[in-house]
Structure formats: structure tokens, C-alpha cells
Amino acid sequence: MTLAAVSPPLRPARMIFAGPVLPRLVAGIVILSFWEWAVRSFAPDFVAKPSAIAAVLPHVISGAPFHESTAITLASTAEGLVVALLFGTAIGVLMGRSLAADRALRLWINGFNAMPMIVVLPLMSLWFGYTGYARFATIVFAAIFAVIVNAAEGARSVPKDYVEVGRSFRSGSFRMLFEIVLPASMPYLLAGLRLATGRALIGAVVAEFFTAIPGLGYFILYNSRTFHQNEAFVAVILLAGFGVGCDWLISWATRHYLPWYRRDEKVE
Amino acid sequence: MNARLKRYSPFVLSLGGGLALWQIAGSHSSAAFMAPLSATLERLAQLIEHGRLVELFLSSASLFASGFALAVIVGMPLGLLLARLRVLREALDLYIMILYATPMVALIPFILSLFGFGFGPKVLVVFLFAVFPILYNTVEGARSIKPELIEVARSYRSGEWALWREVMVPYTLPYAMTGVRQSIARALVGMVAAEFFLSSSGLGGLIMTASQSFDTAGVFAVMLIIGVMGVALTRIGLMLETHFARWRG
């Protein structure tokens, strides 16, 4: 029985730059024109449409509120991710290398991993109040289980030969961990990071919606409530770009630094 | 008997240990901070007895089922169509990839102000959360169909229908099932998000009201229900995926 939800296939990077340009360009133009036409003919004036978004874009991205919101959200997402990555990898590697730890924790880790993480929001706001701490805790909670599951899977699948060679050269457990187990499970750690980044970003936005603390999520909420949907949509574009960028960066790193790793060999 | 005992004892020990830890931690902290297992179960029993929980569960479940079913009904055929029509696939795969990586929660305020907060807009939220993993993975599967397979089918003069039935669908379905597994998890997040942020309803709404009245045991009770729901649905998704993975060539 494999652990649940290991990770989606790692391949989107090639899709962006390789491949035909013309059909994509045509499709993009068709989608945007359809959107513009639909909003102009059926929707009220305040609804976001491509031409209006393009018109407000320079004004929004040069504005201080946008900069501050972006900085806050991205910084707290990064902080949460680092914490989730450190603790998650530690717990995951422990589970992967020790049968006792695995048996004690696996049930709970899988359970939490399957739980939609945003249900913890009310609890976090109860515990930490309507503050940045609630957002931080939500981000960590959202991200950590994906890291643990993948780190455990990676540590479990370290080839036995490597460990045996390490043993026969009498390497200590410290070197065993940092020179054999962690490098060998790198592809899994990266896959976990990729999953965790997406979830952390969702966690951050949702927490800002819920607690109304400053950040990109609140920027979207506030602007769309005050009939500035075009301005709000600029933040959505930034979030999408951030999501795509992280995906791309991680799959690029996998191909560049771990070229021997092919995703087909991975357990699904 | 002995083998069975050996097989299940770690599972039982882990479950029991965790629950005991929950009970101890809960009873040693303030009631507003954390509810022990016993209080949570008591509250759960109350909610069930009241009849409210069943009603709210059904409301959430129907929201999940509608949004998810819609995502499958739209995502799978569209994915298969993109598998067959290469030009369309090349035109759209980039956009599907972008939408797959976009945090869909960011669109909730727009949906709220455009469509209001009835059942329909909530289904739309669940649908948006769930459809892109299915579409993305189906297209991904379609990209990996070996051209030889289609050539062979063609040289045996198979018609369009036979080509779909014998080559396209069997080849793409395992990938689509990976998407289905991913989108089950996402649809569940979408369900709770819709209940939190559109209008308070179902299990998500119950968590909200419980937390606003500092009913920590209530919050834990509903979290327990949603957690069990998540585990069960993930199991089903995993079973579907492994069942179809045997076809993977």
C-alpha cells in the first residue's frame, strides 16, 4: 500500500516554451475576445474584462498597496513553506527510515493529508486571533503533510545498495542521512515541495479572506467588494503567475540537477 | 488469527495512541483552546441526535457530488476530444496548465459578486476546483499516446468509433483517473471554501457558527466528520486509480 496522493506528474515546463506558437496565440486571442464580448454584452459595467484589466494594470502594479500586499503574502508563504519543509522533511525521513515511527504516524499523517486543510481556519482564528499568526499556521498546516508524505516515500525508496555501501564504509548516521538518504530522495522532496507550494499559496489566500488581514487575498476581496474587479483581477494574475512560476522552477530544477530521474519510474 | 493480530495491531495501537494523546492534551488545556476526544464525541452525538448534522452533511455531500460530477462530465470528454484533435490540444494545453496551477480560491470573490451565493454558484466553485486536474491529466495522457498505435489502427481501416473505443479511451483513462484522484481532494477543498465564503451552509457553515460561539468541541466534531469524509474519498480515488493503472502501457 503506497501513501496517498504522492504527486502529480512533473512535466509542465516543456509545455510553455516548446511546441507550436501559432495555435496557442490564436486560442489566446479567441479566449480573450470571447471574454470581452461576453462581459460587454451581458454583464454589468464593473465586471472584470481584458481591456479594462489591461488599462488599470500599469496603475495597479506601480501602486503601493499592491506592492505591500504582494510582499506580505509572498513573505509569509515563504516563511510557512520553510518551516513546513524543515519539519516535514525531518518527520518524513524518520518515517521512511524507521518502521516504528512509520507505523505510529502513518495513519495520522495520511488522515491529515486527506483532510481539506481549510477546515482548520476557524480553529486557527480561534487560537491565534485574526492575526498574521493564524495565516502562518494555516500555511504550515496546508503544506506540511504533502512534504511529509513525499519525504517518507523518498526515504523509503532509497536503494538498499547505497545504504549497504555506506554501512560497509562505516559511515555514521549523520553522514548516512546527509550524504545518502537525502540526496537519494531528492526527486521526491522536490515533488513534495511542488505540491506544498500550491497548497501554501491557497492557504495564504484563504486565510486572508477569512481573517481580513492585509495581503493579496485581502487585496482581491476588498477591491472586488468595492466594485474594482479589474484591479482585483491583477492580483489573481499575479497569483496564477506565481503558481505557474513555482511549478516551472521546480520541474526545471528536477531536470537540470537530477537528469537521471525519470518521472515514469515513480510510484503513482 | 495470530497473523491477523500481527497485521492489525500496529494500526490499532497507532489509532489508540493518537486518540489517547488527543484526550490527554484536550483535558489539560482550556476548553476554548482545545476539546478532548470525549467532549468532541459527546458534542457529535448531540448534533446527530438533534438531526441537524445529518441534514448539513447531506447538504455538503450534494454540493460536493454536483460539482465533482459536473467536473467529470465536462473534463473527461473534453480531455478525450483534445486527445484526438491535435491542433486543439496544442492550442489549449498551455492555458489548461496555467489554470491548473492557479489557486482557484482567488476567484471566489468574483463568483460571489457575479452570481450571488445560491447553490449554483457554490457548485461552480467546486467545479472550478475539480475540473482542471482531470483535464490536465487527460491531456497529459493524450500527449503520450504512441502514434504507432493509431497508425496500426488506421492501417487496419478502423473507423473513428473503433479508434476511440479501442485506442483513445483505454490509453487515456488511467491518466484521467490520476486526475480524478487529485480532483476529489480539490473538490473537497472547494466545497468547504464555498460554504465558508459564499453563504454559510452545510458542514463548513456549521464549523463557522461553532467557532463564532466559541464552541470548540463543535469545531472539532465537524472537523472529525470532514476528516473522515476526506480519508474515505481519498481511498476511493486511490482505488479507482490503481484499478485503471493496470492498463497503463
Interface residues (C-beta under 8 A of the other chain):
Chain A: A4 A5 P8 P9 R11 P12 M15 I16 G19 P20 P23 R24 V26 A27 G28 I31 A43 V47 A48 R103 A104 L105 R106 L107 W108 N110 G111 F112 A114 M115 P116 M117 I118 V119 V120 L121 P122 L123 S125 L126 W127 G198 L201 I202 V205 V206 F209 F210 L216 G217 I220 L221 S224 R225 Q229 A232 F233 A235 V236 L239 A240 G243 V244 C246 D247 E268
Chain B: P10 F11 L13 S14 L15 G17 G18 A32 F33 V87 L88 E90 A91 L92 D93 L94 Y95 M97 I98 L99 Y100 A101 T102 P103 V105 A106 L107 I108 P109 F110 L112 S113 L114 P133 Y136 N137 E140 T178 R181 Q182 A185 L188 V189 M191 V192 A193 F196 F197 G204 I207 M208 A210 S211 Q212 F214 T216 V219 F220 V222 M223 I226 G227 G230 V231 L233 T234 R235 L238 E241 A245
